[in-house]
Amino acid sequence: MEKKENKLKMEDKLKYEVARELGLLEKVMKYGWKSLTAKETGRIGGLVTKRKKAIQLQRDQQA
């Protein structure tokens, strides 16, 4: 159960980090995630997925 909670927290952290880097964090904080366009949401999702894969690859290489 803890792994799942940590995973959700990691994904949330990544989402906020990517949103900040794309200049969308202020919009998200003010209006919520639903205020984003499909293009913005897709961009965030794509970058989060890319980063998660990179993190997993790095962990696999260390093991």
The first five atom37 places (N, CA, C, CB, O) and aatype in JSON, in Angstrom:
{
  "aatype": [12, 6, 11, 11, 6, 2, 11, 10, 11, 12, 6, 3, 11, 10, 11, 18, 6, 19, 0, 1, 6, 10, 7, 10, 10, 6, 11, 19, 12, 11, 18, 7, 17, 11, 15, 10, 16, 0, 11, 6, 16, 7, 1, 9, 7, 7, 10, 19, 16, 11, 1, 11, 11, 0, 9, 5, 10, 5, 1, 3, 5, 5, 0],
  "atom_mask": [
    [1, 1, 1, 1, 1],
    [1, 1, 1, 1, 1],
    [1, 1, 1, 1, 1],
    [1, 1, 1, 1, 1],
    [1, 1, 1, 1, 1],
    [1, 1, 1, 1, 1],
    [1, 1, 1, 1, 1],
    [1, 1, 1, 1, 1],
    [1, 1, 1, 1, 1],
    [1, 1, 1, 1, 1],
    [1, 1, 1, 1, 1],
    [1, 1, 1, 1, 1],
    [1, 1, 1, 1, 1],
    [1, 1, 1, 1, 1],
    [1, 1, 1, 1, 1],
    [1, 1, 1, 1, 1],
    [1, 1, 1, 1, 1],
    [1, 1, 1, 1, 1],
    [1, 1, 1, 1, 1],
    [1, 1, 1, 1, 1],
    [1, 1, 1, 1, 1],
    [1, 1, 1, 1, 1],
    [1, 1, 1, 0, 1],
    [1, 1, 1, 1, 1],
    [1, 1, 1, 1, 1],
    [1, 1, 1, 1, 1],
    [1, 1, 1, 1, 1],
    [1, 1, 1, 1, 1],
    [1, 1, 1, 1, 1],
    [1, 1, 1, 1, 1],
    [1, 1, 1, 1, 1],
    [1, 1, 1, 0, 1],
    [1, 1, 1, 1, 1],
    [1, 1, 1, 1, 1],
    [1, 1, 1, 1, 1],
    [1, 1, 1, 1, 1],
    [1, 1, 1, 1, 1],
    [1, 1, 1, 1, 1],
    [1, 1, 1, 1, 1],
    [1, 1, 1, 1, 1],
    [1, 1, 1, 1, 1],
    [1, 1, 1, 0, 1],
    [1, 1, 1, 1, 1],
    [1, 1, 1, 1, 1],
    [1, 1, 1, 0, 1],
    [1, 1, 1, 0, 1],
    [1, 1, 1, 1, 1],
    [1, 1, 1, 1, 1],
    [1, 1, 1, 1, 1],
    [1, 1, 1, 1, 1],
    [1, 1, 1, 1, 1],
    [1, 1, 1, 1, 1],
    [1, 1, 1, 1, 1],
    [1, 1, 1, 1, 1],
    [1, 1, 1, 1, 1],
    [1, 1, 1, 1, 1],
    [1, 1, 1, 1, 1],
    [1, 1, 1, 1, 1],
    [1, 1, 1, 1, 1],
    [1, 1, 1, 1, 1],
    [1, 1, 1, 1, 1],
    [1, 1, 1, 1, 1],
    [1, 1, 1, 1, 1]
  ],
  "atom_positions": [
    [[0.83, -1.2, 0.0], [0.0, 0.0, 0.0], [0.86, 1.26, 0.0], [-0.94, 0.0, 1.21], [0.53, 2.23, -0.68]],
    [[1.96, 1.25, 0.74], [2.82, 2.42, 0.8], [3.42, 2.75, -0.55], [3.93, 2.22, 1.81], [3.53, 3.92, -0.91]],
    [[3.81, 1.72, -1.32], [4.4, 1.97, -2.63], [3.42, 2.72, -3.52], [4.82, 0.66, -3.3], [3.81, 3.64, -4.24]],
    [[2.15, 2.33, -3.48], [1.15, 2.98, -4.32], [1.0, 4.44, -3.91], [-0.2, 2.25, -4.22], [0.91, 5.32, -4.77]],
    [[0.97, 4.71, -2.61], [0.85, 6.09, -2.14], [2.07, 6.9, -2.54], [0.67, 6.13, -0.61], [1.94, 8.04, -2.97]],
    [[3.26, 6.32, -2.42], [4.48, 7.01, -2.81], [4.49, 7.26, -4.3], [5.72, 6.22, -2.4], [4.95, 8.31, -4.75]],
    [[3.99, 6.31, -5.07], [3.94, 6.47, -6.52], [3.03, 7.63, -6.9], [3.46, 5.16, -7.2], [3.37, 8.44, -7.76]],
    [[1.88, 7.71, -6.26], [0.96, 8.81, -6.55], [1.6, 10.14, -6.17], [-0.37, 8.63, -5.8], [1.46, 11.13, -6.89]],
    [[2.29, 10.17, -5.07], [2.95, 11.4, -4.67], [4.03, 11.78, -5.67], [3.55, 11.26, -3.27], [4.18, 12.96, -6.01]],
    [[4.79, 10.79, -6.15], [5.84, 11.05, -7.13], [5.22, 11.61, -8.42], [6.66, 9.76, -7.42], [5.73, 12.57, -9.0]],
    [[4.12, 10.99, -8.86], [3.47, 11.46, -10.08], [2.93, 12.87, -9.91], [2.33, 10.5, -10.47], [3.03, 13.7, -10.82]],
    [[2.36, 13.15, -8.75], [1.86, 14.51, -8.49], [2.99, 15.52, -8.5], [1.12, 14.56, -7.16], [2.86, 16.6, -9.06]],
    [[4.1, 15.16, -7.87], [5.26, 16.06, -7.85], [5.75, 16.33, -9.27], [6.39, 15.46, -7.01], [6.07, 17.46, -9.62]],
    [[5.79, 15.27, -10.08], [6.23, 15.43, -11.46], [5.27, 16.33, -12.24], [6.34, 14.07, -12.15], [5.7, 17.18, -13.02]],
    [[3.96, 16.13, -12.02], [2.97, 16.96, -12.72], [3.16, 18.43, -12.41], [1.55, 16.52, -12.34], [3.16, 19.27, -13.31]],
    [[3.32, 18.75, -11.14], [3.5, 20.14, -10.74], [4.82, 20.7, -11.26], [3.44, 20.27, -9.22], [4.9, 21.85, -11.69]],
    [[5.85, 19.88, -11.23], [7.16, 20.31, -11.72], [7.1, 20.64, -13.21], [8.22, 19.21, -11.46], [7.61, 21.67, -13.65]],
    [[6.49, 19.75, -13.98], [6.38, 19.96, -15.43], [5.49, 21.17, -15.72], [5.82, 18.69, -16.12], [5.8, 21.98, -16.59]],
    [[4.39, 21.29, -15.0], [3.5, 22.44, -15.2], [4.25, 23.74, -14.94], [2.26, 22.34, -14.27], [4.08, 24.72, -15.67]],
    [[5.09, 23.76, -13.91], [5.88, 24.95, -13.6], [6.84, 25.26, -14.74], [6.67, 24.76, -12.28], [6.96, 26.41, -15.17]],
    [[7.52, 24.22, -15.23], [8.49, 24.41, -16.31], [7.82, 24.91, -17.6], [9.23, 23.11, -16.59], [8.44, 25.64, -18.38]],
    [[6.58, 24.52, -17.81], [5.87, 24.95, -19.02], [5.16, 26.29, -18.82], [4.86, 23.88, -19.42], [4.52, 26.8, -19.75]],
    [[5.27, 26.85, -17.63], [4.63, 28.13, -17.36], [3.14, 28.02, -17.11], [0.0, 0.0, 0.0], [2.41, 28.99, -17.28]],
    [[2.69, 26.84, -16.69], [1.26, 26.61, -16.49], [0.88, 26.48, -15.02], [0.84, 25.37, -17.22], [-0.3, 26.35, -14.69]],
    [[1.86, 26.5, -14.13], [1.58, 26.26, -12.72], [0.65, 27.33, -12.13], [2.88, 26.22, -11.93], [-0.25, 27.01, -11.36]],
    [[0.87, 28.57, -12.49], [0.02, 29.65, -11.96], [-1.44, 29.43, -12.36], [0.51, 31.02, -12.46], [-2.35, 29.6, -11.55]],
    [[-1.65, 29.05, -13.6], [-3.01, 28.77, -14.1], [-3.63, 27.61, -13.33], [-2.98, 28.46, -15.62], [-4.8, 27.67, -12.95]],
    [[-2.84, 26.56, -13.1], [-3.33, 25.39, -12.38], [-3.68, 25.77, -10.94], [-2.28, 24.26, -12.4], [-4.71, 25.37, -10.42]],
    [[-2.82, 26.54, -10.3], [-3.04, 26.93, -8.91], [-4.26, 27.85, -8.77], [-1.8, 27.63, -8.34], [-4.99, 27.79, -7.78]],
    [[-4.47, 28.68, -9.76], [-5.57, 29.64, -9.69], [-6.92, 29.03, -10.09], [-5.27, 30.83, -10.58], [-7.94, 29.3, -9.46]],
    [[-6.91, 28.2, -11.16], [-8.16, 27.71, -11.72], [-8.32, 26.19, -11.65], [-8.27, 28.14, -13.13], [-9.41, 25.68, -11.92]],
    [[-7.27, 25.47, -11.28], [-7.35, 24.02, -11.2], [-6.91, 23.33, -12.49], [0.0, 0.0, 0.0], [-6.75, 23.97, -13.53]],
    [[-6.73, 22.03, -12.39], [-6.26, 21.24, -13.53], [-7.27, 21.24, -14.68], [-5.97, 19.81, -13.1], [-6.88, 21.13, -15.84]],
    [[-8.55, 21.37, -14.36], [-9.59, 21.35, -15.4], [-9.55, 22.57, -16.31], [-10.97, 21.26, -14.75], [-10.17, 22.58, -17.37]],
    [[-8.82, 23.59, -15.9], [-8.74, 24.81, -16.71], [-7.78, 24.66, -17.89], [-8.31, 25.98, -15.84], [-7.77, 25.49, -18.79]],
    [[-6.98, 23.6, -17.88], [-6.01, 23.41, -18.95], [-6.69, 22.89, -20.22], [-4.9, 22.43, -18.51], [-7.7, 22.19, -20.16]],
    [[-6.12, 23.25, -21.34], [-6.63, 22.75, -22.61], [-6.14, 21.31, -22.8], [-6.17, 23.66, -23.8], [-5.25, 20.85, -22.08]],
    [[-6.72, 20.63, -23.75], [-6.3, 19.25, -24.04], [-4.84, 19.23, -24.47], [-7.2, 18.63, -25.14], [-4.1, 18.3, -24.12]],
    [[-4.42, 20.22, -25.22], [-3.04, 20.3, -25.68], [-2.08, 20.46, -24.49], [-2.86, 21.47, -26.67], [-1.05, 19.8, -24.42]],
    [[-2.44, 21.34, -23.57], [-1.6, 21.55, -22.39], [-1.53, 20.3, -21.52], [-2.13, 22.74, -21.56], [-0.46, 19.91, -21.05]],
    [[-2.68, 19.68, -21.31], [-2.74, 18.46, -20.51], [-1.93, 17.34, -21.15], [-4.2, 18.01, -20.31], [-1.21, 16.62, -20.47]],
    [[-2.04, 17.2, -22.45], [-1.29, 16.18, -23.17], [0.2, 16.42, -23.1], [0.0, 0.0, 0.0], [0.99, 15.47, -22.99]],
    [[0.58, 17.65, -23.18], [2.01, 17.99, -23.1], [2.56, 17.63, -21.72], [2.22, 19.5, -23.39], [3.64, 17.05, -21.6]],
    [[1.81, 17.97, -20.68], [2.24, 17.63, -19.32], [2.31, 16.12, -19.16], [1.27, 18.24, -18.27], [3.29, 15.59, -18.65]],
    [[1.26, 15.42, -19.61], [1.23, 13.97, -19.49], [2.38, 13.3, -20.23], [0.0, 0.0, 0.0], [2.98, 12.35, -19.73]],
    [[2.69, 13.79, -21.41], [3.78, 13.22, -22.19], [5.13, 13.41, -21.51], [0.0, 0.0, 0.0], [5.95, 12.49, -21.49]],
    [[5.35, 14.59, -20.97], [6.62, 14.85, -20.29], [6.73, 14.09, -18.98], [6.78, 16.35, -20.03], [7.82, 13.64, -18.61]],
    [[5.62, 13.93, -18.27], [5.63, 13.14, -17.03], [5.97, 11.69, -17.35], [4.25, 13.23, -16.3], [6.77, 11.07, -16.65]],
    [[5.37, 11.14, -18.39], [5.65, 9.77, -18.78], [7.11, 9.6, -19.18], [4.74, 9.36, -19.94], [7.74, 8.61, -18.8]],
    [[7.63, 10.55, -19.92], [9.03, 10.51, -20.35], [9.96, 10.52, -19.13], [9.35, 11.7, -21.27], [10.94, 9.77, -19.08]],
    [[9.65, 11.37, -18.17], [10.49, 11.45, -16.96], [10.39, 10.19, -16.12], [10.1, 12.67, -16.12], [11.39, 9.73, -15.56]],
    [[9.18, 9.63, -16.02], [9.01, 8.41, -15.24], [9.83, 7.27, -15.85], [7.52, 8.01, -15.16], [10.45, 6.49, -15.12]],
    [[9.84, 7.19, -17.17], [10.64, 6.16, -17.84], [12.12, 6.39, -17.59], [10.36, 6.16, -19.35], [12.86, 5.43, -17.36]],
    [[12.57, 7.64, -17.63], [13.98, 7.95, -17.38], [14.37, 7.6, -15.94], [14.26, 9.45, -17.65], [15.45, 7.08, -15.71]],
    [[13.49, 7.88, -15.0], [13.75, 7.56, -13.59], [13.85, 6.05, -13.42], [12.64, 8.13, -12.68], [14.74, 5.55, -12.73]],
    [[12.93, 5.32, -14.04], [12.94, 3.85, -13.94], [14.2, 3.27, -14.58], [11.68, 3.25, -14.59], [14.8, 2.34, -14.04]],
    [[14.59, 3.81, -15.72], [15.8, 3.35, -16.39], [17.03, 3.58, -15.51], [15.96, 4.06, -17.75], [17.91, 2.73, -15.41]],
    [[17.07, 4.74, -14.88], [18.19, 5.07, -14.0], [18.22, 4.11, -12.8], [18.07, 6.54, -13.5], [19.29, 3.66, -12.4]],
    [[17.06, 3.79, -12.25], [16.99, 2.84, -11.12], [17.44, 1.45, -11.55], [15.56, 2.77, -10.56], [18.15, 0.76, -10.82]],
    [[17.01, 1.05, -12.75], [17.4, -0.28, -13.26], [18.9, -0.37, -13.48], [16.66, -0.59, -14.57], [19.49, -1.43, -13.24]],
    [[19.51, 0.7, -13.92], [20.95, 0.7, -14.17], [21.74, 0.67, -12.87], [21.34, 1.92, -14.99], [22.85, 0.14, -12.83]],
    [[21.19, 1.24, -11.82], [21.85, 1.26, -10.53], [21.76, -0.09, -9.82], [21.26, 2.34, -9.65], [22.62, -0.44, -9.01]],
    [[20.73, -0.83, -10.14], [20.51, -2.13, -9.46], [21.43, -3.21, -10.0], [19.04, -2.57, -9.61], [21.38, -4.36, -9.54]]
  ]
}
